[in-house]
Amino acid sequence: MENRKFLVLGHPRSGTGFMVKLFRQFGYQIGHEIMGRDGISSWMLVVDDYQVYTDLTLNRKDFTFDYIIMNLRHPLDIISSSYFTENPSRVSLDYRKKHLNLEGLNRVEVAVKSVLDWYKKIELQRPNLKVCIDKNPEEKLFYFLKRFENKESLLPVEKIERKVNARNHPDLTFSFIKANCNKDIVLELENFCNLYEYKIA
């Protein structure tokens, strides 16, 4: 098994591409769905399986990492982007369906439940750091690196443009999600948003 420093994990459309740019601002070579000198940012490596995009030879079980970093942004943004731009891709959705139980759900429920359960898989891996990319991620990573990488000479970086690998799409409102999902999924979404201090109403 090969060892790298960082493994960055999220859900599709959660900002894994942004995290690559953020790490590079601090001098670390993190690849987006490819393995860099210091690690990788890839939603596919949440599970022990081969990637289905970019570098198809990469499998989580072939590597160890010093740190696991979880990234996310507002859950409603991830859900909206997944619903309109990611889930229509059968490759991406089938990969997640292979590792999640999404049977018997409508399209809205699939988008919500995929986000919730993919993050549950990440959370159970006890990530060393959780970065909300819409909540001052530059400062969050800066202090993590200074503390755990002993980077005393590290300097703060300027705020990075958030739109990395952005796709235009409409937004799903919480009221729309609530009207199209069963109450257990809605409650789980509310709890997830409250846990990471995101307002949904």
JOVEN-V926969 format. One record per backbone hydrogen bond with DSSP energy under -0.5 kcal/mol. CO is the residue of the C=O (numbers start at 0). NH is the residue of the N-H. E is the energy in kcal/mol with one decimal. If there is no record, write none. Layout:
CO:NH:E, CO:NH:E
This chain:
1:63:-2.6, 3:65:-1.6, 4:66:-2.5, 5:39:-1.8, 6:8:-0.5, 6:68:-3.0, 7:41:-2.2, 8:70:-2.5, 10:13:-1.6, 14:18:-2.0, 15:19:-1.1, 16:20:-1.4, 17:21:-2.3, 18:22:-2.6, 19:23:-2.1, 20:24:-1.4, 21:25:-0.8, 22:25:-0.9, 22:27:-2.2, 23:26:-1.5, 27:29:-1.2, 28:37:-2.5, 28:38:-0.6, 30:32:-1.0, 30:40:-2.9, 32:54:-0.9, 33:35:-0.5, 35:38:-0.5, 37:5:-2.8, 38:30:-2.0, 38:35:-2.6, 39:7:-2.8, 39:41:-0.5, 40:32:-1.5, 41:44:-0.8, 42:45:-1.1, 43:46:-1.1, 46:48:-1.6, 46:59:-0.5, 48:59:-1.0, 52:54:-1.3, 53:55:-0.7, 54:57:-1.3, 57:50:-2.2, 58:61:-2.1, 59:62:-1.9, 61:1:-2.1, 63:3:-2.4, 66:6:-2.1, 66:68:-0.5, 67:127:-2.0, 67:128:-1.2, 68:8:-3.1, 69:130:-3.5, 71:132:-2.5, 73:76:-1.1, 73:77:-1.9, 74:78:-2.7, 75:79:-2.3, 76:80:-2.5, 77:81:-2.5, 78:82:-2.8, 79:83:-2.4, 80:84:-2.3, 80:85:-1.2, 81:85:-0.5, 81:86:-3.7, 85:88:-1.7, 87:89:-0.8, 88:92:-2.3, 89:93:-2.8, 90:94:-1.6, 91:95:-1.8, 92:96:-2.8, 93:97:-1.6, 94:98:-0.6, 95:98:-1.1, 95:99:-1.4, 99:101:-1.0, 101:104:-1.1, 105:109:-2.6, 106:110:-1.8, 107:111:-2.2, 108:112:-3.2, 109:113:-2.3, 110:114:-1.4, 111:115:-2.4, 112:116:-2.8, 113:117:-2.2, 114:118:-2.1, 115:119:-1.4, 116:120:-1.7, 117:121:-1.5, 118:122:-3.3, 119:123:-2.0, 121:124:-1.6, 122:125:-1.8, 128:69:-3.0, 129:131:-0.6, 130:71:-2.1, 130:132:-0.8, 131:134:-2.1, 135:139:-1.6, 136:140:-2.6, 137:141:-1.9, 138:142:-2.2, 139:143:-1.5, 140:144:-2.7, 141:145:-2.1, 142:146:-1.8, 143:147:-2.9, 144:148:-1.7, 144:150:-1.1, 149:151:-1.5, 150:153:-1.6, 161:163:-2.0, 162:164:-0.5, 172:176:-2.3, 173:177:-3.0, 174:178:-1.8, 175:179:-1.0, 176:179:-0.7, 176:180:-0.6, 177:180:-0.6, 181:184:-0.6, 181:185:-2.0, 182:186:-2.4, 183:187:-2.1, 184:188:-2.3, 185:189:-2.4, 186:190:-2.4, 187:191:-2.2, 188:192:-2.5, 189:193:-2.4, 190:194:-2.3, 191:195:-1.6, 192:197:-3.0, 193:196:-1.2
